[in-house]
């Protein structure tokens, strides 16, 4: 175990909450919301704001700050921006002092044990938040600055390998979209002149069961619940996990998910990454469908692989404009009424075969990424124990 001294965060950094009012925000200022920060720390889709676009006060930050997402801290939305701007007040800008390397702090706060610690200190049942005062009390190991930089560089290199693997997976996702357009064309223009059908005609659609949060359990003898919060564009994320007693699972057989099912979050269906629709993978099962999530299964020889990629086309997202209430949402009617060209069955089958081949490549890439993730976790653990 290292003999490094330990300090609280407030002794080596400042959590700065320098606010700026909407009327003082200049046009073209970079804005970062929680939706723009990935769990791995990447900042995607940060926008330039128009004058008068934002209606509430924001925090200011610079390229010297670390951005820490205090809402739902289990998501580990912790980033090192390389630009100045403003951010949501659910993001805390942290300015490291002269004894603390920013990247070292970022990797330390992102490690699973610290994410778990942050989550345990959060308050609020539905929207847990970590208070600035609780964050300020976090204990930080403080090796010499040169050692902090060396550790950060080692973790930077390991993170770069993970980023390359994630990029390879993203390219394979793009490949399947290209295959779709090559075979079928844009559903919005129907260049092949095929007959049309609605999702109601070719799918079995179900919405979930109204599970009650007070009956959630934490025991191993339980089954996962697939909620809107778990559905991200192209995948299901189980970090925000709710469970139901396995003994009651048989009573809710109609709400079981199967590998291949297409699931859509009907509340807040869009985030910065895209439309919240995913295809259930074998490793996602068993799981039960929760209210306000739609499940689609193809029928009349309509492959689920075709449905998933069809619904990722802009034609579907344009059709499902959310109702702008307190919580933007789409309805089951919105989904069922989507009309699209129906290609010949031979082409649908051919597309499913090609997607299966791509999925085999993706499975190999995911396995490689899982190995790199495990290696990275080991490096993190050793690094902050002074054993790297």
N, C-alpha and C positions, 0 to 999 in steps of 0.2 A: 504494500500500500504506500502511496506517495506521501511525502512529508510536506507537500505544498500547504501553505496556509489557506484558510477558507475565510471568505468575507461575505457579507450580505450584498446583494446587488446594489442597494442604495448607497453603499460605501464606495463603489467603483464606477457607477453609472448614474445618469439622471433620466427618469421617466418624464419626458417633456410633453406637456399638454398645452402647447401654445396655440390658442384658437384663432381662427380667422372667420369673420362673419361673411355671409353670402354676398353682401353688396361690395365687399372688399376683394373678392376673388377675381383676378384678372382673366380675361378670355385667353384660352390656350394653356392655362395652368394644368399640369399633369395631376390627375385624380386617381387615387388607388382606393378601392373598396375591398371588403373581405372577399367578394366574388372574383377579384382579380389576382388573389394570391392562392397558389396551389399548396397542398399540404406539404409538398417537398420543398417549398420555399420559392419556387419560380413565380415571377410576376408576369401575368398574361393579360393582355387586353387593357392595360391602364390607358385611360382616355384623356384627351384634351377637352376641357370643359368649355362650353359656350357661356358667354356672359349672361348671368341671371339664371343659369340652368339649375344650380343647386339651391335648395331652399333652407338648409340648416347649416350651422357652424361646423367647421372641420378643424383638424389638427394640421399644423405645418411640419414638414420634415425635410431633411437634406440627404445627400448621398453619404453622409457620415452617420446617419441613424440606422438602427435596426427597427424593423416594423414587427410588432407582436400583436397578433389577433387575440383579443381578450374574450370574444364571444365564442362559445363552444371550443374551449382550449384543447379538447381532445383532437381537433382537426390539425393542430400543429401548423397553423398558418403564420410562419415566422420567416421573414425575408430580409435580405440586404439590398436595398435599392441602389442603383448606380445613377440616380437622378434626384433632383429636388421636386417637391410638389406638395400636395395636400392629401389627407386621407380621412376616411371615415373615423368617427369618434369611437368605434368599436375596435380600432387599431391604436396601439400605444407606441409612439415613437420613443425609442431608447437611445440615448447618446452615451456611448462608452467614454469613460475618463481615460487619462494618459496611461494608466496601468493595465488597461483591458483592450485586447484585440477584438474588433467587432465580429469577425468570422468565427473566432474561438467561442465567443459568447453565443453566437447563432447556433453553432453545432451543439454546444452544451445544452441549450434550451430545447433543441429539437430532439434530443435523445429520448427514447421511449420512457425511461424512468422519470425524466423531468416533465414530459407531457402528462404522464399519469399523475404526478404530484400536482401539477397545475390543475388538472381536472378535479382532483380531490379537494382543492381549495376553492373551486368555483361555487357560486351561489345562484340559485334559481333553478326550478325544476325543468321548465320547458325551454328556456333560453339561458343556460348557465353561463355566467360571466366571471372572469377572474378580476378582482379589484386591483387597481394600481398599488395599493398599500400591501396587498398580499404578495404581488409580484416583487415588490421592493425588498421583501424579507427573504427571498430565495437565497440559499447559500451557494456561493460560487467558488470553485477551486481557483487559486491564483498562482500558477507557476510564473517564472520569469517571462517577460514579454517575448523574448526570442523563442522560448519554448512554446508559447501560445501560437506564435506565427508558424513554427514548424508543424505543430499538430494540425493547424488549420490547412496548411498546404497538403499534408498527407490525406486529410479528409476531402479536400478539394479534388485531388486526383481520383480518389475512389468514387466520389460523386459524379465526376465527369464520365466514368465508365457506365454508371447507372443511367446517366442522361442519354448516352449513345444507345443503350439497349431500349430505353423508352422511345427514342426517336425511330428506331427500327420497327417497333410495334406500330407507331403512328403511320409509318410508310405503308405497312401491310394493311392498315385500315383504309388508307387512301387507295390502295390497289383494289380492294373490293368495291369501293365506290366507283372507280374507273371501269371495272368489269360490268357493273350494273348499267352505267350509261352506254358502254359499248354495245351491250346486248339489247337494251330496251329503249335507249334514248331518254329524254327528259319527260317524266310523266305529265308535266304541265302542258307540253305541246303535242304529245302523242304522235311523234313523227311517223310511226308505223301504221297509224290508223286502226289500231286494235279496238275491239269493243270494250266498253267500260263496265265496272262494277263498283259497289261500295264495300267498305270493310264489313258492314252488316251482312253482305251477301256471301262473303268468303271466309269469315272468321267466327270463332266462338269467343265472345268477349265477356269478361266478368270483372266486377269491381270487388274490392276486398271486404273483409268482415270488420265490424266496428269494435275492435278490441279495446278494452279499458285499461289505461295505463296503471291504475292501482292494482291490477291483477298480473302485471309483469313480474317475472321471477328472474333470479340470477343463477339458479342451480344448473348443474350439468345435464340433468334429466329434463331438458327443455328443447324447444325448437325456435329458430330465429323467425322474426317477423320482418317482412319486406315492406318498409314504409317509404313514403316519398323522399324522406331525408337520405335513404340509402341508395336511391337511384341517381346516377350521374350519367352524363352523355357517354354511352357505349359500355358502361360497366356498372356493377353493383358494388357499393362500398359498405363494408360491414363494421366500420369502426364505431359508428353511433348505433350501438346494438341494443335491441329490445328482444326479450324472449317470452315465450308462452309455455305453460306446463305441457310436457310431452304426453302426459296422461289424457289431456283433452284434445289431442291432435286428431284422433279418429272421428270426433264429433264434427270436425271442420274439414272433412276430406275435399269438399268442393272448392276450398281455398288453397289447396296445395299447389306449389309451383313445380314445374317439370323443366328439365334441361331443354332449351330451345324456345321456351315461352318468351314472348315479347312483353315487357312491362313498361308502363308510362306513368310518370308522376303527374297527376292532374292538378295539384296545387303548386304554385310557383314553378311552372314547367320549364322555364328558361333560366339558365345561369350564363355567365360569361363564356363558358366552354361550349355552350350549345343547348340543344333540346334534351330534356331529361328522359331519355328512352334507352333501354338496355335489353340485351338478350340473355336470358338465364343460362349460366354455365353449369356443368355437372357439379363443380365444387360449391356452387351456391345452394345446393339442395342438401337436406330438406329445409324448406322455408314455407311460411304461410303468408298469404296476401292480405294486406291491411286496407281498410277503407281509404278512398281517395287515390288508390292506385289501380290502374286498368291492366288487365292481363288479356293478351290476344293469342289465340292458337289458330293456325290455318286449318281450313277444311276445304272440301271440294278440290283436293290435290293442290292446295296452295302451300308451298313450303314456308316454314317460319323464317328461314334464311332470306327468302325473297321479301317477306313482309318487313323484316327488320330494316333491310337496306332501302326498301321503298319508303318507309316512314322517316328515314333520315334524309330524304330529298327535300329541297326547299318547298316543293309543292304542298307537302303535308304541313309543314310549319306555318306556311302562309294561310292554309285553310283553318288551322287551329289557333286563331288569334285569341289570347286569353281575355276573359272578362275582367275588366279593371275594377275590382272592389278592394276591400282591405287586403285580401289575399288574392292576387291574380290566379285565375284557374281556368281550366277547360273542362267541358262536361262530357259524359259518355256519348251524348247525342253528337257533339262536335266530332268525336272520333269515329263513331259508326257511320256518319254521313259522308266521310271522305270518299270521293269517287276518283278512280284511276284506271288507266288502260290495263287490260288483262292479256298478257302475252300467251302464245301457245304453250301448252303444258310441257312440250319437249324443251323449250327454252327455259322455262322455270326450273325444270329438273337439271338442265345443263348448268344453270347458274348455281343451284344448290351444290352440285358436284364440285364446281370450281371454288366455291366458298369453303367447302370442307377441306380442300387441298390447302388453301391459304390458312385455315384455322389450325392445321397441323403445324405449319411453320410458326404461327403465333404461339402455339402451345410450347414449342421448343424455346422460343424467345422468352416467354413468360417464365419457364423453368430456369433459364439462364439469369433472368432478372431477379428471381427469387434467391438464387445463390449469391448474387452480388449484394442483394439487400441484407442477407444473413451475414456476409462478410463485413459489410458496412456497419451493421449493428455491433459486431464483435470489435471492430476497430474503435468505434465510439466508446464502448464500454472500457476497453483497455486505455484509450487515450486519456479519459478523465479520471482514471485511477493512477495515472503516471506510469503506465506499463507499456507505452507504445515505443 
